Amino acid sequence: MYLTKEEEKMLNGEYGWAISKALKVIVSIGESLDAEKLINISHAHISGVSYGNIGEPGRKLIKEFADSGVKFSVKATVNPIGYDTMDYDSMPFTKIDRTYLKGQEDILMSLKKMGANLTLSCTPYYLPEVNYIEKGSSVAWGESNAVVYGNSVLGLKTNREGGPISLMAAITGKIYYYGLHIEENRIPNTRYVIRRPDDYELNEVRVGIIGEILSKLHNNEKPPFLDEYLNNDTLVKELSASLGAAGNIAMIVIKGITPQKIDENKLKETVIIDYNDIKIREEEIKPSEVPDIIYFGCPHANKDEIEKIANQLKNIENVKSQIIITTSREQISKVRKEVLSMLKEKNVRLIGDTCLIVSPFGYKGLSIATNSYKAYFYLSKKGMNVSLISIDSLKEVLKS
């Protein structure tokens, strides 16, 4: 791999142990991928920060970097952790013990010491600071849904980096020139068309299933081209999350949304996805009873989604299911006070900083309904009984 003189100094320890160690990791991986060089990044989103996921080895590594005095070279945001920092006991059926709490607090203190913005959200694309990143810029993002959304909607360039790599990239300000950082690798050659009647509207559940189908059908390194109109951001977000959970697709070119000029005449193949296949899968994973828990916010819910959920609940009395919404502090701050009061009256748990997937939540005897294919995918793997519903069907589910 070609390194500049500055990068050689970094690697050789002239800027300290931490930068040298972090760059050695990036160079080693880059060389294994035959990357020709390193490139600068403008932002890092660090995933893998939940103590439940990385445990003592992860805590010690991050603390070791922080104690060295190194600071992040670029702006860095941080993924959710295992609990709500303002109410440790807010997640139902979840116990946070002292060891977990201490380990998580150490991780947060270390990240803050290095200069991270402790956003604790899996939707960095909603943060004001990300709006200032120039389209076409290279970033190093962990968190699979954010990677797909960043590439596909914001026009940023990132591969699907693991937590440790996004951490090393934040320290060095560098990443290997590989994959989706290379312009030609972002140009699709396969078009996917959803064959559906006009009255078959797409919702979060259906786009999640489309993501599952695409992950099975698409087997080349170029991003798929989706020739389908997605009329709101929730659909785009849930499709991004589904692609990230069900497979390894890190970018999708969506007609009318992805800020990238595509010559559709150069697409080599067209694949039809029939809506009947979506309907069959939707039927398989719909609730068979009123669920114990209804969960929204994976990826984190935005202000509009929170208010839409509240509107669905407005005229329903005696809600039997425990409704949980996970989101970021930044989005909670935007929700109207009357909406927050109404959610509290309905015993809806609006929880910040975490989500069911990265928290110690794991009660297997409960039935859970969610609008998130990602939550369905990961909670099912934990042995839980999970079904899919859209926000628009919430009222119907609760009244059944």
Secondary structure, DSSP 8 states (H G I E B T S, - for coil): -B--HHHHHHHTTTT-HHHHHHHHHHHHHHHHTT--BEEE-SEEEE----HHHHHHHHHHHHHHHHHTT---SSEEEE--BSSBTTBTT-STT----HHHHHHHHHHHHHHHHTT-B----S-GGGSGGGGGS-TT-B-EE-SHHHHHHIIIII--B-----HHHHHHHHHHSEEES-GGGSGGGG---EEEEEE--TT----HHHHHHHHHHHHHH--SSS--EE-S---SHHHHHHHHHHHHHHS-----EETTTS-S---GGG--EEEEEEHHHHHHHHHHTS-SS--SEEEEEEEEE-HHHHHHHHHHHTT--S--SEEEEEE-HHHHTTS-HHHHHHHHHTT-EEEESB-TTTSS---TT-EEEES-HHHHHHHHHTT-EEEE--GGGHHHHHH-
